[in-house]
Each structure stands twice: as C-alpha cells, then as structure tokens.
Amino acid sequence: MKSTSRYLARFSVVLACMLVVSCGRSPSGPSPADSFLTGTWRGTVTLQVNPNAPGAAPPTSASTTWTFKVVPQTNLQTFQVTIRSEHPWLPITTTATAALGPGNSPPVHISTQGNYASPRGCQGTLGSAGTAEATRIEADFTGVDCQLSTFTGSVVLTKQ
C-alpha cells in the first residue's frame, strides 16, 4: 500500500509540474519571419496619359513610395500597400492590395490593385503586375481615371 501511495504522490507531483509548465504558453516552434516585401520601397513611376490618343503627350516620370504591410494569415503572400505618387498628373496617396504568387520568396510575381481619389474629381482604378526581387520591383502600372482617361507605364522600386 505504501508503494501505491508513493506512486500516486509522485504521479500527482509530475502531473502538477506539467500543468504549471504548460499553462498559458503558446505552442512552441519558430514564429514566421516578416516577408522580404515588408517595409518601404522607393523609386520611379513613369506614366503616359491616354497613350492611344492622337497627339498623346510622351511618358513622364516622378518619385513614388510604396510601403508594404503583411495581411495576417495569408502565408506572407497578401499585403496592404500604401502608394504615394508625386507624379504631376497622378499626385495621390492611396491604400491598395498586393499579392505574391505562386510562392512568397523572391523572385516572385507581384500584382497590385486598388482605387484612388483622383485629383480630377472621380474615383480612379490602378493596377500593376511584375516581378519582385529581394531588393527591387519592376512592374507595369496602368489605370483608368475620370472621363475614361487611361494611363499606362511602369514602376521601378528599390527596398529602403
């Protein structure tokens, strides 16, 4: 009987220690790192307005800043991106959505889409598609603005 009591006492102590150690702790293991895309990227946006119209003005360039923030629980593949353009025809700051695929490691395809408040008084739409490297993004950049104005061009960004 003494050995059974000792066994139960030891078992109770071991069980209590296990409960104390495990309570309130999250599962062990490495937490995922931020994406290579997270953070601020700066570069140049080049646009041509109404490129198919007769006498269209030539493309012009200006500074742009894109800041990427991972959307949780998306396998580091979906981002909220704040886009600031200093282009004279497109002086905007807006929030858009970007996606990487098929994976989340560079080099990888990147696409971005969103809306913006146009300086011409309407809601415009923009999009881009290209390649994201570890420290450089090169993509096309297109959109539709007021009165069916369109723009096409490119964006080249470098990680800051």
C-alpha positions in Angstrom: 0.0 0.0 0.0 2.9 2.3 0.8 4.3 1.9 -2.7 1.0 2.7 -4.3 0.7 5.9 -2.2 4.2 6.9 -3.1 3.5 6.2 -6.8 0.3 8.3 -6.7 2.1 11.1 -4.9 4.9 11.2 -7.4 2.5 11.0 -10.3 0.5 13.9 -8.8 3.6 16.0 -8.5 4.7 15.2 -12.0 1.2 16.0 -13.4 1.1 19.2 -11.4 4.5 20.3 -12.8 3.4 19.5 -16.3 0.3 21.6 -15.9 2.1 24.5 -14.4 4.8 24.5 -17.1 2.3 24.2 -20.0 -0.5 26.6 -18.8 -0.6 29.9 -20.6 2.1 29.1 -23.1 1.6 29.1 -26.8 2.7 26.2 -29.0 6.5 26.0 -29.3 8.3 26.4 -32.6 9.6 29.3 -34.7 7.2 32.1 -35.5 7.2 33.1 -39.1 9.5 35.9 -40.2 8.3 39.0 -41.9 8.3 38.9 -45.7 11.1 40.3 -47.7 8.5 42.7 -49.1 7.6 44.3 -45.8 8.7 47.9 -45.4 9.3 50.9 -47.6 10.3 50.9 -51.2 11.1 54.0 -53.2 11.6 54.6 -56.9 10.2 56.0 -60.1 6.8 55.8 -61.7 6.6 56.5 -65.4 3.2 57.3 -67.0 1.7 58.1 -70.3 -1.8 59.5 -70.3 -4.2 58.3 -73.0 -1.4 56.6 -74.9 -3.5 55.6 -77.9 -5.0 59.1 -78.4 -3.7 61.1 -81.4 -1.1 63.6 -80.2 -0.7 61.9 -76.8 2.0 63.5 -74.6 5.1 61.5 -74.1 5.7 59.5 -70.9 6.9 61.4 -67.9 8.4 60.2 -64.6 8.3 61.1 -60.9 9.1 59.8 -57.5 6.9 57.2 -55.8 7.0 55.4 -52.4 5.3 52.1 -51.7 5.0 50.8 -48.1 4.0 47.1 -47.7 2.5 45.5 -44.7 1.6 41.8 -44.5 -2.0 40.8 -44.1 -2.0 38.2 -41.3 -2.7 34.6 -42.0 -2.0 34.8 -45.8 1.2 32.8 -45.9 3.1 36.1 -46.4 1.5 36.4 -49.8 -1.0 39.3 -49.4 -0.2 42.8 -48.4 -1.8 46.2 -47.7 0.3 48.7 -49.6 0.3 52.4 -49.2 1.2 54.1 -52.5 2.3 57.7 -52.7 2.9 59.1 -56.2 4.5 62.5 -56.7 3.7 62.4 -60.5 2.2 65.8 -61.6 -0.7 64.0 -63.3 -1.2 61.5 -60.5 -0.4 63.2 -57.2 -2.0 60.6 -54.9 -1.7 58.7 -51.7 -3.9 55.6 -51.5 -4.1 52.1 -50.0 -4.2 49.1 -52.3 -3.8 45.4 -52.1 -0.7 43.4 -53.4 -0.3 39.7 -53.8 2.7 37.5 -54.4 2.4 34.2 -56.2 2.8 31.3 -56.7 5.1 31.5 -53.7 6.3 34.1 -51.2 10.1 34.1 -51.9 11.9 36.2 -54.5 12.0 36.2 -57.4 8.2 36.1 -57.5 5.3 37.6 -59.5 3.7 40.6 -57.8 0.3 42.2 -58.7 -1.3 45.2 -57.1 -4.7 46.7 -57.5 -6.7 49.5 -55.9 -8.7 52.7 -56.1 -7.7 56.3 -55.5 -9.3 59.7 -55.2 -8.4 61.4 -58.5 -7.3 65.0 -58.4 -9.8 65.4 -61.3 -12.7 64.6 -59.1 -13.6 61.0 -59.6 -12.6 57.5 -58.2 -9.8 56.1 -60.3 -8.6 52.5 -60.5 -4.9 51.4 -60.7 -3.1 48.1 -61.1 0.4 46.7 -61.7 2.0 43.4 -62.4 5.6 42.4 -62.5 8.5 40.8 -60.6 9.6 41.3 -57.1 13.3 40.6 -56.3 14.8 40.7 -52.8 15.5 44.4 -53.1 14.0 45.5 -56.5 10.5 45.5 -58.0 9.8 46.1 -61.7 6.2 46.2 -62.9 3.8 47.7 -65.4 1.5 50.4 -64.0 -1.9 51.1 -65.5 -5.2 52.7 -64.6 -8.4 54.4 -65.5 -9.2 57.9 -64.4 -12.1 60.4 -64.9 -14.0 60.6 -68.3 -12.4 57.3 -69.2 -8.9 58.7 -69.3 -6.3 55.9 -69.1 -2.7 55.7 -68.2 0.0 53.2 -68.8 3.6 53.0 -67.7 5.9 51.3 -65.3 7.1 51.4 -61.7 10.7 50.6 -60.6 11.2 50.4 -56.8 14.2 49.7 -54.5 13.9 48.4 -50.9 14.9 51.1 -48.4 
